[in-house]
Amino acid sequence: STQSTWGTTNCLAPLVHVLLKEGVGIEKGLMTTIHSYTATQKDWRGGRGAAINIIPSTTGAAKAVGMVLPATKGLLTGMSFRVPTPDVSVVDLTFTAARDTSIEEIDRLLKQASKSYLRGILGVSTEELVSTDFIHDRRSSIYDAPATLQNNLPNEKRFFKVVSWYDNEWGYSNRVVDLLKYMLSKE
């Protein structure tokens, strides 16, 4: 659905933005979202009892990030797994960096961005939380530092995985409200 694509895009875009802005870059990347099921499971596979199955699906989120961050156009692709949870989803971004770096540097850059230029959009979790802990979190993307730091190859310099949560209903709705406020301020 459009809403689920934009919810996922709103989670993925801040991560990618930090990587680009801070000079890490992305040569290529794969994004998987583990997404709560929605009311718009339209195809044969998607219509088969979303509340009791894990359903592979497509997502336009990686392509949409290419539209809002043109430097990544054609470099990212992705898919979704719809899972039997009613709310909150998670993005797994696996990518090859454009330069040598470390997961520790990436962790530091994401944490700095969450306190400065992406405050209120990008959050950070340093606790070992689960999906229900993020219900009604208004931020678009909550970087999971423990899941990220524990799941990368030791001493890797180019190939990384970053994990980030989002409330696919509440976080997206808050961005729509932000957009409406912005539009009203321009009248």
N, C-alpha and C positions, 0 to 999 in steps of 0.2 A: 504494500500500500504506500501511497505517497507519504503519509504521516510516519510510517516506520522507516522509510528511506531517509527522510529528513532528520528523524531522531538519531539514526545511526550516523548520518553525515555530521550532525552537530556534535557527536562524540568523537568521531574520527578527525574532523578538520582541525580542532585545536592541537591535537597531538602532532599532526603533520605540519601545521603552522610553526610550532616550536622547532621542530627538526629543520625546517627550511630557514627560518629567521636566525637561528643560532649557528647556521653553517654546517650542520651535520649532513643535511641533504638526504635524498632518497634516490638510489639508482633504480630500484624496482621493489614492489611490495605486494603482499597478499594480506587481505583483511578478511577475517571471519568474525561475524557477529553471532553470538549465542543469544537469540532473540525470543522474548516472551511471545507466545502465540497471539494473533490478532483476529479480529472478526472478518478479515478480508483474505482468508486462505482460499484463493480462487481456483487453482488448478486441481487436477485429480489427486495428486500427492498431498497438496496442502489442505484439501478438504477432508482428509481421512482422520478424523478424531484428533485434532491438535492438542486436546487436553490429556491425551494418553500416549502420544507418540513424539519422537524427535523427527522433525521433517526437514530434509535438505531443501533449500530454496535459493532463489536468486536475490540479489540486492543491487540497487543502483547507487549505493552510497559511495563506493570507490570512484565511480565515474563522476558523481556529483562533486566530490572533492576536487577532481580535475577541473571542474567548471569554476569553482570558487578560488582554487589555488592553481592557476594555469601551469606553473612549473612542474606539476605532477601529472599533467594530462598524458594518458597512455602508459603511465608507470605503475599504476595501482589497479588491481582487480580484487574482486571479493565475492563472498557468498555468505549465506545465512543458514543457521540451523534454528528452526522454530522449536522451542521446548515447552513442556507443559508447566509453565509458571505464568501467573496472570500479569505480572509487571516486573520491570527492571531487566535490562539486558547488559551484555558485556561485549566489548570489541577486543579482538586479538589481532594486533598489527604486527606482522612479521615482515621484515624488510632488510635490504642490503643498503648500508649507509654509503654516501658518496665519498666519504673520507674516513680514515682511521679514527676511531673513537673507542669508548668503552661504555658498558651499560651503566657504570657508575656516573660517568659524565652525563649521559642521557637522563638518568634519574635526577641529577642535580639541576639540569636545565629545565625539566618539567616542573620541578618543585619551585624554582625561581619564577617561572612564568606564572604559576598559580598564585603567587604572592604579588605579582606586579601587573604586567600588561594583559594577562588573562584572568585576573581576579574576578570571581563570581561566575566565570564560564568554565574554567579548568580547575578542578579540585584535586586534592591528594588524599589518599588513604594510606596510613602507615600501620594500620591494624589489620589483622587477618579477619576481614569481614566477608559476609555472604550477601546474596542478592537482596534479601528482604531488608537488610540494613540501609539500603539506598532508596527505599520507597519514599517519595515526596522530597527527594533531593533536587533542588531547583537548578543545580549546575548541569551543564551539558555533558561534561566528561569528568569522571573522577578517576584519576590515575591510581592504579593499585600498585604501590611500590613493592610490597612483599611478593606478590605474585609475579611481578616483573623481575625483580632481583633474583628470586629463587629459580627462575626458569630460563636462564640464558646460559650459553656455553662459557666455561671458564676461559678467561684471557682472549675472548673473541674481540676482533677489531672492526668487523664490517657487518656481521649478520646478527640481527637482534629481534626480540619479541617484546612488545609493550602491551600491557593489559589495562583497560579502562572501562569503568562501569557507567551506566546512565539509566535514569528512570525514563523509559521510552514514552511515557504518558506525561508526567509532570515536568520533566526537564524541557521537552519539546514545547509544551503549553506555555511555559515561562518565556521561551524565546519568542513565541508568537506575541505574547503580551509586550515584551521588550520592543519588538518591531512596530507594534501599534503605537506605543508611546513615542518612539522615534518619529513615526510618520506624523503624529499629531503635533510634535514639536516643530515640524517643518512647515506647518500651515501658516 
